[in-house]
Every structure is written in C-alpha cells, then in structure tokens.
Amino acid sequence: MYRNLFVVFSFLLLSSCYGDIDKNISTDLQIEGNEVFNISLVLDESLIFAFDSFEDYRKADTTSVLGCPNILIDETEKKVTLEFMGNRQCVNENNLSRTGKIHVRFINESSFTSTILEYDGYTVRGNKISGKREFIKRRMSNGFNNTPMVETFENFLIIDEKGSSSQLKGDFEHRTLSLNNISTEIVSNGSLEGRNITGRPILMNRNQPKRYSITCLKGGFVIPSSGSETWQVVRHTNQATSHQLIFESEAACQNLATITLHDGRTIQYRQL
C-alpha cells in the first residue's frame, strides 16, 4: 500500500554565521528547502506526459496513463486532454492526488516536432499549477532519432494551499536512453530561475543530470534515481543562500531526495 510523501528533518547545531546574512533566517531555510523540493516534484510528476506521442494516447486507456485520467482526443487539432478526477482509485496515482486537466498539444513540422503541456485548473499534492511547457525535437541529418528534446517555459506558477506562489522560467534538455529499441530512461539537464513564495529571486543549476526510469515514472514514482542540483536564493545584492539537492536510489523505484541547507542541516524526502 502506498503511503504519502513524508519529510524527515535532521537538525545539526549551528557553530558559525554566514557572512552578513541575518542569523534569524534559520526557519526561512527550512521553508526554502521544502519549496525547492516542491518545485522539483511539480516539474517531475507531469514530465512523462510529454514523452507519449499522439498515437500512444489514441491507443491508451484510462488505467494505462499515469493518474488514470479520462482521455479526450481531438483529431482535428491534434490535442489530447487528460482529465484527472481526484476520487478515482488508481494503482499508478501513488497518492499524489491529481485533479483538473492537462492539455497535450502536438505540432509536427518538417524540421521539428513540438509537444505542449498546458495546465488547466490542475492541482497535484495541494499545488495549483498555471502555465505551459513546450518540448521541441529538431530534425537532424538522421531524422528525429537520438536527438534531445528541448524544454522551455516561462511565467510558470506553482500556487500552494495558502495561496503563495513560485514563478519560474526554465530551459532543459531531455534525452531518452533505449534498450532493444525500447525507451527505458530519461536523462535531464538544465537550469531555471524565477522568484520564490517570499518574492526573493531563485536560481537552480543542475550539477549532474537527473535520471528517471520511464517504468517508475509511469508507475507514479516521480523522484529521480540520481542527479544533483544547486539552488540559490538571493537575499541581498550579491548575497545568496545556497542549498544542495541530491537524488539517489535506495531500491527499485524507491528513491531518496536529500537537501543540504545553507547552514548544514538536511531534509530528506521519500516517496513510498
């Protein structure tokens, strides 16, 4: 039986200060750490929807798609609408509690293909999502095979249960790895910037790419098996706190996310 995401806090004693940054930010660091993981989860949990083709969705049924949504097909506009009901028992929901809609639009040109995820009243784990993400594959000399998928988004909003929002823009590159012509893994690199729920500028750079098992993603396990990110929150001119987010595998589809805060404390997240 799946259990909800949970957080384990590990506190270390502070023995030094950090430049001119106010000592009273200790609680802020915990809030920032939780927001970092929340942003990461929101971006990762719907990533898999961009990797199925229009034909894949035409052949799919409700139980075969992550979250068990109703699947509405618009042949004329080449658009798929995934409608998440929230109260439906679903083996691959994994307690992320999705409601609302994601529209998946497909554009096919001679030189590129594009998949657009557009969020329509969509919520996951208590977060309301507003905005869209575009994934583009450009044709190379060998066609579209083995070419990376480039993702861009801007003015992307994550609104928490208290009505506070993170606003983001990002640029990523996703590659799929295959075994016997079957895609098995997504390798993702890139960066993002924006503002956090307190209005402070935030920046993220990926030090090591995230790696996701496609089987795990489709099964509702959205924490990647490996990867490393540096998140910075700007507090004053030329002054920022820095948090490290590292992902590692503990067992099949059972992965661990660990944030090391600016002051050395750690926060760990598991999805079971």
ZISUL-V845496 format. One record per residue. N is the residue number from 1. SS is DSSP state (alpha for helix, beta for strand, coil for the rest). Layout:
# ZISUL-V845496
((N,SS) (N,SS))
This chain:
# ZISUL-V845496
((1,coil) (2,coil) (3,coil) (4,coil) (5,coil) (6,beta) (7,beta) (8,beta) (9,beta) (10,beta) (11,coil) (12,coil) (13,coil) (14,coil) (15,coil) (16,coil) (17,coil) (18,coil) (19,coil) (20,coil) (21,coil) (22,coil) (23,alpha) (24,alpha) (25,alpha) (26,alpha) (27,alpha) (28,alpha) (29,alpha) (30,alpha) (31,alpha) (32,alpha) (33,alpha) (34,alpha) (35,alpha) (36,alpha) (37,alpha) (38,alpha) (39,alpha) (40,alpha) (41,alpha) (42,alpha) (43,alpha) (44,alpha) (45,alpha) (46,coil) (47,alpha) (48,alpha) (49,alpha) (50,alpha) (51,coil) (52,coil) (53,coil) (54,alpha) (55,alpha) (56,alpha) (57,alpha) (58,alpha) (59,alpha) (60,coil) (61,coil) (62,alpha) (63,alpha) (64,alpha) (65,coil) (66,coil) (67,coil) (68,coil) (69,coil) (70,beta) (71,beta) (72,beta) (73,beta) (74,beta) (75,coil) (76,coil) (77,coil) (78,coil) (79,beta) (80,beta) (81,beta) (82,beta) (83,beta) (84,beta) (85,coil) (86,coil) (87,coil) (88,coil) (89,coil) (90,coil) (91,coil) (92,coil) (93,coil) (94,coil) (95,coil) (96,coil) (97,coil) (98,beta) (99,beta) (100,beta) (101,beta) (102,beta) (103,beta) (104,beta) (105,beta) (106,beta) (107,beta) (108,beta) (109,coil) (110,coil) (111,coil) (112,beta) (113,beta) (114,beta) (115,beta) (116,beta) (117,beta) (118,beta) (119,beta) (120,beta) (121,beta) (122,beta) (123,beta) (124,beta) (125,coil) (126,coil) (127,beta) (128,beta) (129,beta) (130,beta) (131,beta) (132,beta) (133,beta) (134,beta) (135,beta) (136,beta) (137,beta) (138,beta) (139,coil) (140,beta) (141,coil) (142,coil) (143,beta) (144,coil) (145,coil) (146,coil) (147,coil) (148,coil) (149,beta) (150,beta) (151,beta) (152,beta) (153,beta) (154,beta) (155,beta) (156,beta) (157,beta) (158,beta) (159,beta) (160,coil) (161,coil) (162,coil) (163,coil) (164,coil) (165,beta) (166,beta) (167,beta) (168,beta) (169,beta) (170,beta) (171,beta) (172,beta) (173,beta) (174,beta) (175,beta) (176,beta) (177,beta) (178,beta) (179,beta) (180,coil) (181,coil) (182,beta) (183,beta) (184,beta) (185,beta) (186,beta) (187,beta) (188,beta) (189,beta) (190,beta) (191,beta) (192,beta) (193,beta) (194,beta) (195,beta) (196,coil) (197,coil) (198,coil) (199,coil) (200,coil) (201,beta) (202,beta) (203,beta) (204,beta) (205,beta) (206,beta) (207,beta) (208,beta) (209,beta) (210,beta) (211,beta) (212,beta) (213,beta) (214,alpha) (215,alpha) (216,alpha) (217,alpha) (218,alpha) (219,coil) (220,coil) (221,coil) (222,coil) (223,coil) (224,coil) (225,coil) (226,beta) (227,beta) (228,beta) (229,beta) (230,beta) (231,beta) (232,beta) (233,beta) (234,beta) (235,beta) (236,beta) (237,coil) (238,coil) (239,beta) (240,beta) (241,beta) (242,beta) (243,beta) (244,beta) (245,beta) (246,beta) (247,beta) (248,beta) (249,beta) (250,beta) (251,beta) (252,coil) (253,coil) (254,beta) (255,beta) (256,beta) (257,beta) (258,beta) (259,beta) (260,beta) (261,coil) (262,coil) (263,coil) (264,coil) (265,coil) (266,beta) (267,beta) (268,beta) (269,beta) (270,beta) (271,coil) (272,coil))
